[in-house]
Amino acid sequence: MVRPTRVSVGVTLALWTALAQGETIRLTQDEAVARAVHASPLVVRADRERDLAAAGRIGAGVLLPANPVISAAGGHRSDRSVSTPLAVGPEWSARLEQTFEVAGQRGARLAEADRAIAVAVARQGLARVDTRAATRASYVALQVTRAQADAAGRRVKLGDQLLTAARARVKAGAASDVELHLAEVEQARLEHDRIEADLAAGEAERLLKLLVGAPSGAQLDPTTPLEPPAISSVDGERMLEQALVRRQERKLLGAATEHVDAVAKRLRREIAPNPTLFVDVAGQQPGQIYVGGGVALPIPIWRRNQGELAQARAERRRLEDEGRLLTREITLELASALRVVEARQTEAKLWTERIVPSAEANVELVRQGWLGGKFDLFRVVQVTREAADARRRQLEVLGDLWRARIELFRVAGEDS
């Protein structure tokens, strides 16, 4: 008999209470995943559904299908016949009934309950797979948004420097108010970008807190460096073979098919009539006692679980089609995931090695040229925006590469 299990997250209530006061939780990516597979809402709900399925086995294991039935009747007889002596006085009767199962229905119910538990366990596995992928993606998203917020903060400082320099140039008569107003607009725009980046980082942290079960007052500190993921050469054919075996969705479909078969078996067993044994005791006048017994047997002529069996057969056909469709989906998803990973690797290399270094180098060169009178402020603003966009896009592409890698391993049925 499978019983509901309780899983310990490994974090004491006292520790969480202390963390709720605003302390920092330092987490590597693997540590975040380890916490999430116990604490994420998706996993918690799947665990409770499994407990609910396990509880259903209790009702399936009852020894008798119905409670005994006791009935009694009483009355008074009057006799106007010419019999001697007259049958006059109180009379009573009582009956005890009990229905028994004789076709193995209890065993079929227990087998059905076990298959329902297996389905719930498969859903637990699927919830953990999805949670691991979602946690890794949320962890990287938090790192990316924080890196973007840091970059936005540095751009704000640069905007302050430009504004200060523009004021000095205007005061010295080396520039007009047009440059000053342009610097003021640019500094305000950069401040707006910083606020938006901070909001995005806060939302990413909220999602990761929800997954790892962190208190709302705590601050998460990702300690795994934000670097391009290591992706070795991939054998597509081998990965497809592994995916068709490892994907949790296929295991779930298999468990669901076995559950439907168990339901159909139980329905067929229930067609067999269950006999009801009964005992009668009656008291009549004068001084008569009747004791007897018998058996009642329903005849399965009109009601033979036809509708329920038809639904079970239709559900099995649906699951078979789902299995074939899932095989096609896995094949297409894997081919697409491989192409996306390859493309994201190329993009990340372009932004990291060529675009961002050149854009950032231009900022300082043009700024020095502006201070030396070679360029106007419009050119400084332009290259500053180009560098900011390049850095933001580089981080976005890095996040896209991580998500592509996570998706590839999820499609292949592996932990990324």
Kinemage of the C-alpha trace (Angstrom):
@kinemage 1
@onewidth
@group {chain A} dominant
@subgroup {mainchain}
@vectorlist {calphas} color= white
{ca met a 1} P 0.000 0.000 0.000
{ca val a 2} L 1.382 3.388 -1.009
{ca arg a 3} L 1.046 6.048 1.665
{ca pro a 4} L 1.348 9.836 1.313
{ca thr a 5} L 4.854 11.071 2.038
{ca arg a 6} L 6.070 14.248 3.680
{ca val a 7} L 9.121 15.951 2.201
{ca ser a 8} L 11.421 18.104 4.318
{ca val a 9} L 12.765 21.151 2.538
{ca gly a 10} L 15.772 21.245 4.818
{ca val a 11} L 15.292 24.836 5.983
{ca thr a 12} L 14.103 25.429 9.536
{ca leu a 13} L 11.302 27.796 10.397
{ca ala a 14} L 13.670 29.844 12.521
{ca leu a 15} L 16.007 30.336 9.555
{ca trp a 16} L 13.203 31.464 7.280
{ca thr a 17} L 11.938 33.814 9.987
{ca ala a 18} L 15.369 35.382 10.250
{ca leu a 19} L 15.630 35.661 6.481
{ca ala a 20} L 12.242 37.334 6.357
{ca gln a 21} L 13.713 40.281 8.250
{ca gly a 22} L 15.583 41.354 5.116
{ca glu a 23} L 18.720 39.222 5.160
{ca thr a 24} L 20.334 38.000 1.964
{ca ile a 25} L 20.012 34.445 0.644
{ca arg a 26} L 23.060 33.466 -1.386
{ca leu a 27} L 22.211 30.783 -3.920
{ca thr a 28} L 24.042 29.041 -6.695
{ca gln a 29} L 21.938 27.967 -9.638
{ca asp a 30} L 21.973 24.325 -8.514
{ca glu a 31} L 20.993 25.312 -4.974
{ca ala a 32} L 18.058 27.306 -6.304
{ca val a 33} L 16.920 24.279 -8.315
{ca ala a 34} L 17.277 22.005 -5.275
{ca arg a 35} L 15.051 24.304 -3.224
{ca ala a 36} L 12.512 24.761 -5.984
{ca val a 37} L 11.876 21.034 -6.500
{ca his a 38} L 10.436 21.007 -2.976
{ca ala a 39} L 9.000 24.495 -2.573
{ca ser a 40} L 7.638 25.692 -5.927
{ca pro a 41} L 3.838 26.020 -6.194
{ca leu a 42} L 3.721 23.578 -9.110
{ca val a 43} L 5.504 20.863 -7.120
{ca val a 44} L 3.528 21.483 -3.940
{ca arg a 45} L 0.236 21.157 -5.815
{ca ala a 46} L 1.430 17.965 -7.545
{ca asp a 47} L 2.441 16.502 -4.164
{ca arg a 48} L -0.984 17.215 -2.693
{ca glu a 49} L -2.684 15.675 -5.732
{ca arg a 50} L -0.592 12.575 -5.192
{ca asp a 51} L -1.681 12.466 -1.535
{ca leu a 52} L -5.279 12.792 -2.677
{ca ala a 53} L -4.842 9.861 -5.077
{ca ala a 54} L -3.246 7.801 -2.309
{ca ala a 55} L -6.167 8.564 -0.013
{ca gly a 56} L -8.524 7.118 -2.619
{ca arg a 57} L -7.052 3.683 -1.991
{ca ile a 58} L -8.619 3.628 1.459
{ca gly a 59} L -12.127 3.647 0.031
{ca ala a 60} L -11.179 1.127 -2.656
{ca gly a 61} L -10.022 -1.389 -0.067
{ca val a 62} L -13.283 -1.822 1.898
{ca leu a 63} L -14.145 -5.507 2.363
{ca leu a 64} L -17.889 -5.280 1.702
{ca pro a 65} L -19.600 -3.108 -0.909
{ca ala a 66} L -22.450 -1.940 1.339
{ca asn a 67} L -23.448 -1.728 4.979
{ca pro a 68} L -25.829 -4.312 6.445
{ca val a 69} L -29.484 -3.353 6.348
{ca ile a 70} L -31.856 -4.042 9.236
{ca ser a 71} L -35.569 -3.497 8.751
{ca ala a 72} L -38.447 -4.087 11.186
{ca ala a 73} L -42.213 -3.881 11.045
{ca gly a 74} L -44.964 -4.179 13.592
{ca gly a 75} L -48.752 -4.183 13.651
{ca his a 76} L -51.923 -5.603 15.190
{ca arg a 77} L -53.984 -8.453 13.747
{ca ser a 78} L -57.759 -8.654 14.139
{ca asp a 79} L -59.682 -11.816 13.177
{ca arg a 80} L -63.378 -11.929 12.234
{ca ser a 81} L -63.231 -15.483 10.948
{ca val a 82} L -64.661 -18.527 12.741
{ca ser a 83} L -61.229 -20.004 13.456
{ca thr a 84} L -60.500 -21.186 16.932
{ca pro a 85} L -58.719 -19.672 18.641
{ca leu a 86} L -59.010 -16.269 16.961
{ca ala a 87} L -55.749 -14.780 15.598
{ca val a 88} L -55.928 -11.511 17.452
{ca gly a 89} L -53.041 -9.451 18.858
{ca pro a 90} L -49.726 -7.767 17.980
{ca glu a 91} L -47.416 -9.086 15.249
{ca trp a 92} L -43.897 -8.142 14.212
{ca ser a 93} L -41.190 -8.957 11.688
{ca ala a 94} L -37.491 -8.180 11.207
{ca arg a 95} L -35.015 -8.624 8.372
{ca leu a 96} L -31.196 -8.509 8.194
{ca glu a 97} L -29.570 -8.084 4.760
{ca gln a 98} L -25.936 -8.069 3.639
{ca thr a 99} L -24.532 -7.797 0.100
{ca phe a 100} L -21.318 -9.640 -0.810
{ca glu a 101} L -18.910 -9.326 -3.737
{ca val a 102} L -18.089 -12.582 -5.478
{ca ala a 103} L -16.286 -11.517 -8.697
{ca gly a 104} L -13.099 -9.868 -7.387
{ca gln a 105} L -14.434 -6.315 -7.523
{ca arg a 106} L -12.385 -5.247 -4.495
{ca gly a 107} L -9.127 -6.323 -6.129
{ca ala a 108} L -10.094 -4.442 -9.296
{ca arg a 109} L -10.807 -1.302 -7.268
{ca leu a 110} L -7.433 -1.551 -5.519
{ca ala a 111} L -5.653 -2.021 -8.842
{ca glu a 112} L -7.439 1.045 -10.216
{ca ala a 113} L -6.427 3.068 -7.154
{ca asp a 114} L -2.797 1.981 -7.581
{ca arg a 115} L -2.862 3.079 -11.214
{ca ala a 116} L -4.331 6.444 -10.172
{ca ile a 117} L -1.432 6.841 -7.719
{ca ala a 118} L 1.008 5.997 -10.518
{ca val a 119} L -0.542 8.765 -12.650
{ca ala a 120} L -0.160 11.228 -9.771
{ca val a 121} L 3.471 10.164 -9.290
{ca ala a 122} L 4.113 10.750 -13.013
{ca arg a 123} L 2.581 14.206 -12.657
{ca gln a 124} L 4.933 14.816 -9.726
{ca gly a 125} L 7.859 13.937 -11.964
{ca leu a 126} L 6.610 16.230 -14.715
{ca ala a 127} L 6.112 19.055 -12.211
{ca arg a 128} L 9.698 18.652 -11.016
{ca val a 129} L 11.071 18.639 -14.564
{ca asp a 130} L 9.150 21.813 -15.444
{ca thr a 131} L 10.162 23.403 -12.147
{ca arg a 132} L 13.861 22.728 -12.701
{ca ala a 133} L 13.693 24.300 -16.141
{ca ala a 134} L 11.645 27.274 -14.907
{ca thr a 135} L 13.985 27.845 -11.954
{ca arg a 136} L 17.112 27.855 -14.096
{ca ala a 137} L 15.440 30.257 -16.521
{ca ser a 138} L 14.286 32.524 -13.659
{ca tyr a 139} L 17.745 32.429 -12.072
{ca val a 140} L 19.357 33.552 -15.325
{ca ala a 141} L 16.621 36.152 -15.853
{ca leu a 142} L 17.396 37.646 -12.442
{ca gln a 143} L 21.108 37.777 -13.274
{ca val a 144} L 20.444 39.374 -16.662
{ca thr a 145} L 18.032 42.005 -15.335
{ca arg a 146} L 20.386 42.885 -12.494
{ca ala a 147} L 23.286 43.201 -14.926
{ca gln a 148} L 21.111 45.460 -17.060
{ca ala a 149} L 20.218 47.514 -13.976
{ca asp a 150} L 23.918 47.847 -13.105
{ca ala a 151} L 24.691 48.942 -16.662
{ca ala a 152} L 21.835 51.440 -16.514
{ca gly a 153} L 23.270 52.806 -13.264
{ca arg a 154} L 26.650 53.292 -14.896
{ca arg a 155} L 24.999 55.072 -17.823
{ca val a 156} L 23.273 57.414 -15.363
{ca lys a 157} L 26.670 58.324 -13.927
{ca leu a 158} L 27.945 58.967 -17.424
{ca gly a 159} L 24.889 61.139 -18.100
{ca asp a 160} L 25.647 63.111 -14.940
{ca gln a 161} L 29.178 63.653 -16.159
{ca leu a 162} L 27.932 64.830 -19.557
{ca leu a 163} L 25.463 67.207 -17.912
{ca thr a 164} L 28.161 68.609 -15.629
{ca ala a 165} L 30.525 69.056 -18.573
{ca ala a 166} L 27.799 70.696 -20.673
{ca arg a 167} L 27.031 73.194 -17.903
{ca ala a 168} L 30.713 74.022 -17.604
{ca arg a 169} L 31.043 74.513 -21.372
{ca val a 170} L 27.967 76.764 -21.478
{ca lys a 171} L 29.288 78.771 -18.541
{ca ala a 172} L 32.621 79.146 -20.274
{ca gly a 173} L 30.900 80.223 -23.491
{ca ala a 174} L 32.146 77.167 -25.405
{ca ala a 175} L 28.653 75.777 -26.058
{ca ser a 176} L 25.073 76.973 -26.398
{ca asp a 177} L 22.007 76.235 -24.304
{ca val a 178} L 20.990 73.688 -26.942
{ca glu a 179} L 23.741 71.340 -25.781
{ca leu a 180} L 22.776 71.929 -22.148
{ca his a 181} L 19.137 71.076 -22.829
{ca leu a 182} L 20.167 68.010 -24.804
{ca ala a 183} L 22.350 66.841 -21.917
{ca glu a 184} L 19.483 67.405 -19.474
{ca val a 185} L 17.099 65.384 -21.639
{ca glu a 186} L 19.621 62.583 -22.043
{ca gln a 187} L 20.361 62.457 -18.307
{ca ala a 188} L 16.621 62.241 -17.513
{ca arg a 189} L 16.132 59.519 -20.128
{ca leu a 190} L 18.981 57.506 -18.667
{ca glu a 191} L 17.468 57.878 -15.208
{ca his a 192} L 14.158 56.589 -16.582
{ca asp a 193} L 15.940 53.593 -18.120
{ca arg a 194} L 17.566 52.848 -14.756
{ca ile a 195} L 14.200 52.877 -12.985
{ca glu a 196} L 12.714 50.537 -15.577
{ca ala a 197} L 15.698 48.203 -15.249
{ca asp a 198} L 15.300 48.151 -11.467
{ca leu a 199} L 11.607 47.286 -11.834
{ca ala a 200} L 12.440 44.435 -14.218
{ca ala a 201} L 15.048 43.100 -11.781
{ca gly a 202} L 12.509 43.275 -8.954
{ca glu a 203} L 9.951 41.303 -10.941
{ca ala a 204} L 12.552 38.668 -11.856
{ca glu a 205} L 13.506 38.345 -8.184
{ca arg a 206} L 9.836 37.946 -7.217
{ca leu a 207} L 9.398 35.057 -9.649
{ca leu a 208} L 12.519 33.311 -8.382
{ca lys a 209} L 11.427 33.812 -4.750
{ca leu a 210} L 8.116 32.182 -5.568
{ca leu a 211} L 9.876 29.164 -7.027
{ca val a 212} L 12.435 28.664 -4.245
{ca gly a 213} L 10.013 29.459 -1.415
{ca ala a 214} L 11.991 32.441 -0.132
{ca pro a 215} L 10.365 34.937 2.264
{ca ser a 216} L 9.139 38.161 0.708
{ca gly a 217} L 11.443 40.289 2.869
{ca ala a 218} L 14.612 38.438 1.912
{ca gln a 219} L 16.928 39.400 -0.925
{ca leu a 220} L 18.277 36.790 -3.316
{ca asp a 221} L 21.923 36.911 -4.261
{ca pro a 222} L 22.769 34.666 -7.259
{ca thr a 223} L 26.363 33.541 -6.835
{ca thr a 224} L 26.823 31.529 -10.036
{ca pro a 225} L 28.684 33.745 -12.536
{ca leu a 226} L 26.637 34.970 -15.493
{ca glu a 227} L 28.597 33.433 -18.315
{ca pro a 228} L 27.666 31.775 -21.600
{ca pro a 229} L 26.602 28.173 -20.878
{ca ala a 230} L 28.897 25.370 -21.847
{ca ile a 231} L 27.324 23.388 -24.675
{ca ser a 232} L 29.261 20.455 -26.003
{ca ser a 233} L 28.667 18.901 -29.403
{ca val a 234} L 25.277 17.234 -29.565
{ca asp a 235} L 24.331 14.032 -31.357
{ca gly a 236} L 20.793 14.750 -32.532
{ca glu a 237} L 19.893 11.120 -33.237
{ca arg a 238} L 21.110 9.920 -29.854
{ca met a 239} L 19.363 12.783 -28.078
{ca leu a 240} L 16.089 11.976 -29.864
{ca glu a 241} L 16.296 8.345 -28.809
{ca gln a 242} L 16.896 9.413 -25.237
{ca ala a 243} L 14.063 11.943 -25.366
{ca leu a 244} L 11.545 9.317 -26.497
{ca val a 245} L 12.494 7.250 -23.467
{ca arg a 246} L 13.099 9.913 -20.812
{ca arg a 247} L 10.397 12.496 -21.454
{ca gln a 248} L 8.147 12.601 -18.426
{ca glu a 249} L 5.115 13.287 -20.610
{ca arg a 250} L 5.488 9.828 -22.169
{ca lys a 251} L 5.666 8.260 -18.734
{ca leu a 252} L 2.540 10.170 -17.766
{ca leu a 253} L 0.689 8.950 -20.847
{ca gly a 254} L 1.759 5.380 -20.105
{ca ala a 255} L 0.526 5.622 -16.530
{ca ala a 256} L -2.752 7.190 -17.688
{ca thr a 257} L -3.274 4.371 -20.205
{ca glu a 258} L -2.756 1.746 -17.509
{ca his a 259} L -5.200 3.614 -15.284
{ca val a 260} L -7.865 3.586 -18.002
{ca asp a 261} L -7.304 -0.157 -18.475
{ca ala a 262} L -7.752 -0.656 -14.742
{ca val a 263} L -10.974 1.372 -14.820
{ca ala a 264} L -12.323 -0.769 -17.669
{ca lys a 265} L -11.404 -3.955 -15.798
{ca arg a 266} L -13.186 -2.749 -12.680
{ca leu a 267} L -16.285 -1.808 -14.695
{ca arg a 268} L -16.403 -5.275 -16.264
{ca arg a 269} L -16.045 -6.909 -12.873
{ca glu a 270} L -18.897 -4.815 -11.526
{ca ile a 271} L -21.250 -6.229 -14.179
{ca ala a 272} L -21.250 -9.512 -12.252
{ca pro a 273} L -24.258 -9.461 -9.878
{ca asn a 274} L -23.541 -9.241 -6.168
{ca pro a 275} L -25.787 -11.546 -4.107
{ca thr a 276} L -27.617 -10.203 -1.094
{ca leu a 277} L -28.191 -12.675 1.737
{ca phe a 278} L -31.045 -12.026 4.148
{ca val a 279} L -32.577 -13.509 7.275
{ca asp a 280} L -36.241 -13.008 8.271
{ca val a 281} L -37.733 -13.385 11.719
{ca ala a 282} L -41.468 -12.845 12.318
{ca gly a 283} L -43.818 -13.269 15.278
{ca gln a 284} L -47.503 -14.043 14.670
{ca gln a 285} L -50.555 -14.878 16.767
{ca pro a 286} L -51.146 -16.970 18.609
{ca gly a 287} L -47.543 -17.838 19.639
{ca gln a 288} L -46.205 -18.334 16.144
{ca ile a 289} L -42.558 -17.607 15.255
{ca tyr a 290} L -41.191 -17.694 11.726
{ca val a 291} L -37.476 -17.867 10.952
{ca gly a 292} L -36.207 -18.037 7.393
{ca gly a 293} L -33.647 -16.741 4.959
{ca gly a 294} L -32.866 -16.336 1.304
{ca val a 295} L -30.743 -14.690 -1.373
{ca ala a 296} L -31.499 -11.834 -3.763
{ca leu a 297} L -29.597 -11.595 -7.046
{ca pro a 298} L -29.913 -8.609 -9.441
{ca ile a 299} L -29.974 -9.641 -13.082
{ca pro a 300} L -27.671 -7.479 -15.297
{ca ile a 301} L -30.001 -7.090 -18.249
{ca trp a 302} L -30.579 -3.367 -18.723
{ca arg a 303} L -27.660 -1.863 -16.777
{ca arg a 304} L -24.226 -3.303 -17.584
{ca asn a 305} L -21.980 -0.210 -17.323
{ca gln a 306} L -22.333 0.312 -21.069
{ca gly a 307} L -21.823 4.073 -20.927
{ca glu a 308} L -18.837 3.973 -18.579
{ca leu a 309} L -17.116 1.248 -20.635
{ca ala a 310} L -17.680 3.211 -23.853
{ca gln a 311} L -16.091 6.275 -22.230
{ca ala a 312} L -13.123 4.181 -21.065
{ca arg a 313} L -12.577 2.842 -24.581
{ca ala a 314} L -12.803 6.340 -26.037
{ca glu a 315} L -10.323 7.653 -23.456
{ca arg a 316} L -7.872 4.897 -24.295
{ca arg a 317} L -8.058 5.760 -27.997
{ca arg a 318} L -7.466 9.405 -27.095
{ca leu a 319} L -4.378 8.513 -25.065
{ca glu a 320} L -3.029 6.378 -27.916
{ca asp a 321} L -3.412 9.322 -30.291
{ca glu a 322} L -1.783 11.610 -27.715
{ca gly a 323} L 1.187 9.254 -27.603
{ca arg a 324} L 1.623 9.383 -31.378
{ca leu a 325} L 1.229 13.153 -31.421
{ca leu a 326} L 3.738 13.524 -28.588
{ca thr a 327} L 6.322 11.524 -30.529
{ca arg a 328} L 5.934 13.890 -33.475
{ca glu a 329} L 6.089 16.933 -31.209
{ca ile a 330} L 9.256 15.719 -29.495
{ca thr a 331} L 10.941 15.129 -32.850
{ca leu a 332} L 10.058 18.600 -34.113
{ca glu a 333} L 10.808 20.329 -30.799
{ca leu a 334} L 14.243 18.741 -30.587
{ca ala a 335} L 15.184 19.713 -34.141
{ca ser a 336} L 14.016 23.274 -33.479
{ca ala a 337} L 15.808 23.465 -30.115
{ca leu a 338} L 19.090 22.354 -31.719
{ca arg a 339} L 18.793 25.045 -34.409
{ca val a 340} L 17.955 27.740 -31.855
{ca val a 341} L 20.917 26.837 -29.619
{ca glu a 342} L 23.302 26.984 -32.559
{ca ala a 343} L 21.925 30.359 -33.680
{ca arg a 344} L 22.012 31.835 -30.147
{ca gln a 345} L 25.639 30.746 -29.736
{ca thr a 346} L 26.576 32.574 -32.913
{ca glu a 347} L 24.651 35.690 -31.873
{ca ala a 348} L 26.191 35.746 -28.402
{ca lys a 349} L 29.671 35.482 -29.872
{ca leu a 350} L 29.001 38.406 -32.231
{ca trp a 351} L 27.725 40.712 -29.501
{ca thr a 352} L 30.390 39.756 -26.959
{ca glu a 353} L 33.479 39.734 -29.159
{ca arg a 354} L 32.732 42.392 -31.787
{ca ile a 355} L 29.766 44.666 -31.271
{ca val a 356} L 29.897 45.577 -27.572
{ca pro a 357} L 33.681 46.191 -27.322
{ca ser a 358} L 33.624 48.480 -30.376
{ca ala a 359} L 30.534 50.373 -29.178
{ca glu a 360} L 31.941 50.940 -25.695
{ca ala a 361} L 35.324 52.008 -27.035
{ca asn a 362} L 33.599 54.637 -29.175
{ca val a 363} L 31.945 56.243 -26.150
{ca glu a 364} L 35.184 57.308 -24.497
{ca leu a 365} L 36.797 58.307 -27.796
{ca val a 366} L 33.876 60.530 -28.830
{ca arg a 367} L 33.505 61.980 -25.329
{ca gln a 368} L 37.151 63.006 -25.303
{ca gly a 369} L 36.736 64.426 -28.786
{ca trp a 370} L 33.695 66.438 -27.644
{ca leu a 371} L 35.612 67.834 -24.693
{ca gly a 372} L 38.402 68.744 -27.122
{ca gly a 373} L 35.958 70.480 -29.468
{ca lys a 374} L 36.154 67.888 -32.281
{ca phe a 375} L 32.585 66.604 -31.922
{ca asp a 376} L 29.317 68.106 -30.785
{ca leu a 377} L 27.150 66.717 -27.994
{ca phe a 378} L 24.753 65.112 -30.454
{ca arg a 379} L 27.478 62.713 -31.495
{ca val a 380} L 28.274 61.889 -27.860
{ca val a 381} L 24.599 61.149 -27.145
{ca gln a 382} L 24.367 58.994 -30.248
{ca val a 383} L 27.348 56.767 -29.448
{ca thr a 384} L 26.311 56.561 -25.786
{ca arg a 385} L 22.900 55.264 -26.799
{ca glu a 386} L 24.470 52.848 -29.261
{ca ala a 387} L 26.735 51.461 -26.548
{ca ala a 388} L 23.834 51.182 -24.094
{ca asp a 389} L 21.678 49.386 -26.650
{ca ala a 390} L 24.564 47.082 -27.529
{ca arg a 391} L 25.160 46.146 -23.881
{ca arg a 392} L 21.457 45.612 -23.259
{ca arg a 393} L 21.125 43.490 -26.362
{ca gln a 394} L 24.218 41.479 -25.438
{ca leu a 395} L 22.667 40.596 -22.083
{ca glu a 396} L 19.352 39.757 -23.736
{ca val a 397} L 21.080 37.430 -26.195
{ca leu a 398} L 22.977 35.800 -23.339
{ca gly a 399} L 19.669 35.200 -21.565
{ca asp a 400} L 18.198 33.846 -24.814
{ca leu a 401} L 21.147 31.463 -25.122
{ca trp a 402} L 20.594 30.183 -21.602
{ca arg a 403} L 16.873 29.714 -22.231
{ca ala a 404} L 17.616 27.885 -25.483
{ca arg a 405} L 20.004 25.548 -23.679
{ca ile a 406} L 17.484 24.917 -20.892
{ca glu a 407} L 14.771 24.209 -23.458
{ca leu a 408} L 17.055 21.832 -25.360
{ca phe a 409} L 17.732 19.741 -22.285
{ca arg a 410} L 14.061 19.839 -21.263
{ca val a 411} L 12.990 18.582 -24.672
{ca ala a 412} L 15.622 15.845 -24.428
{ca gly a 413} L 14.286 14.786 -21.022
{ca glu a 414} L 17.507 15.720 -19.219
{ca asp a 415} L 18.216 18.080 -16.337
{ca ser a 416} L 19.908 21.138 -17.781
